[in-house]
Structures are given as structure tokens and as C-alpha cells.
Amino acid sequence: MQLTLLCIGKTGKSFLEQGELEYMKRLSHYVSFDMVVLPDIKQAKSLSEEQIKVREGQQFLDKIQPQDTVLLLDERGKQFDSLEFSNYIQEQFNRGGKHIFFLVGGPYGFSEAIYQRANGKISLSKMTFSHQMIRLFFIEQLYRAMTILKGEPYHHR
């Protein structure tokens, strides 16, 4: 199973990038995981929020195949505690398939086409975080989920 975090725009903060790299390295012991960063939309200042979301959505769709599972990291998604999230990840693995994409939208969220394509939505918190910070939080939670599934002591109950 291949897992990919697909996001728009660079993180831009070295402390976040260092955290991402650390948890990606840890994750590599459990699962094939990568992060693909799509470029920011050019000349975005001359576009409406909706136009930006549509263009970002097309970039996402260009990377995803029809058979892939697509899970959005979205404030309106289902919230889990860490144990529930690990069970959710196991359920995704059990469904089979070869590739799960987790999408982090740009600052305006997702286009309607992406919502229509999605197989599910996950919310990491009721709070709002920058789309750059969500990447680190998600990768850490995915790592935590893998250690829970393996019965390792990273997560303290």
C-alpha cells in the first residue's frame, strides 16, 4: 500500500520542514509514504477564491487515478482520537487498493470537484490551522497510528 500526502504550496518554514522529514523517516519503517507538493497557482492575486480552488483541484485530479482512495484533510471531516484514527487507517488498508491519497488544500480549501471525488474527509481538530502546519500534524498522527497498530509504546493510553 502506498500512502501519499498531496498538498499545495511549499511549507516555507524550516522548523515545520524538519518535523515533516523526521516523521516521514519514522514512517518509512512501517509503510511506503511520500509527500508531493504541488506548486502554488500562478498569478493567484488576479483570481477569485473559487478560481483558485478550481485550478488547485485540477492539479490534485491530475495526480490521482480512478482506482485510488482519496481522503481530504478538511475542517468538516470526521474527527478521531488517535486510537480511532489508527483503526480507521487499518480499515483503509483492509479495503485493499494500491494507493491512498491524503489531500491538504490551499488556504481556501477544496473545489467542488475534489469534494465529489473524495472517498472521505478527516478533521484533525475543531480548531483551524495553517495548511502548512496540518502537514506536520497529520504525518505525526499517521506515524502514531502505525505504532498503535504495531503495539509499540510511542502512544501512551
N, C-alpha and C positions, 0 to 999 in steps of 0.2 A: 504494500500500500504506500503510495506517495502522498504526502501532505504538502501543500503549498500555501503560504500566506501571500496573497496577492494584494498589493496596495499602490496607492497613487502618491507620487512625490517622495523626495528624499526625506530621511529623518532629520538631518541637519544639525543635530545636537550630539556631540561626541559621547557624552555620558549615556545617552539612550542607545547609541550605536554599539557601545561597549557592552551594555547589558544584553542587547539583542544577540550579539556574537557569542557571549558567554552561554546563554541559554540554548542557542542553536547548536553549539558544540555539545552541550549536555544531552540535548535531544537526539543527537546523531547516534547515541548508544542504544536507542530504542526503536527509532523509526526513521524512514527516509523523509527528511523535511528540508524545504528551502523557502526562501522569501524572494519574491520577484517584485521589484519596484518599477512601476510604470511611470513614464515621465508626466510631469505637470502639463496641463493643457496650455499650449502657446497662445499668447495674446488674450489671456483669460479676462483681463480688465475690460475688454470690449464686448464681452459676452454676458448674457444673463446667467443667473444661478442654474436655471433649467438647462440652458445650452451647455453649460459646463458639465452638469450631471450626465447629459446625453452623450457627450464626447468621451467622458471618463467611462461611462457604461460600455461604449463600443470598444474601448481598449480592453476592458475586462472580457467582454464576449469574444474578442479575437484570440484570447489565450485559453478559453475553455472549450472542451469538446462536449458533444451532446450526452455522452455517457458519464461525464464527470459529475460528482456531487459538489454542490455549491452551497456554502453556509456563510451567511452575512454576519459580520460583527456590527450590530445595529442596536441603537438605544431602545427600539421597540421589540427586541427579541426576547426569547425566554431566558430567564435568569436561573443560574445554578449555583449551589455551593460547590466546593472543589470535589467532593465525593460524587455528587450528582453529575458534575461535568465529566469526571472520569468514566462513569457509567454510560453517559451519552456518547463519548468517544468510542467506547467499546461497542456500543450498538452500531455506530457508523462502520466500524471495522467488520462487524458481523454481517452487515448487509452486502459485503463484498464490493466489487468495483475496484478500480485501479488507482483512482486519483480523487482526493478531496481537496477542494479549494476553499480557503477561508478568505473572505474579502473584507478589506478595510477601505471604505470610500474616502473621498476627499472631504474638505471642510463642509460641503453642502449635502453630503450623504450620497444616496444611490438614485439612479434613474429608475423610472417605472419598468423599463425592460429588464433591469437587474432584479428588481423585486419579483417579476414574473418568472425569471429563470431560476431563482433561488429554490433550494430544497429545504431550507430552514434559516432561522435567524437566532442569533445568540447575543444576549446583552451581558456585558461584563460588570455593569453597575447601573444603578439609577442615576448616578452622577454622570456628568459629561466630561470627557477627557479629550485632549487633542488627538487627532488621528495619528500623530507620531507616537504619543505615549501608549496608545492602545496596542501598538505592535509589541512593545516590550511586555506589557501586562499579559497579553494573550500568549506569547511564546513561553513566558514563565508558567502560566496556568496549564498550558499543554504539557510542559515538562512535568509539572506537579501531577497531572493526570496520569502520565506514563509511570511515574514512580508509585502512585497509588495502585495502578493495575498490576504492577510487578511486586507489590507488597514491600516496597522499600521504605526506609524511615524518613524520607525528606518531609513528608506531610505528617504533622502531629495532630492526632484527633483529640 
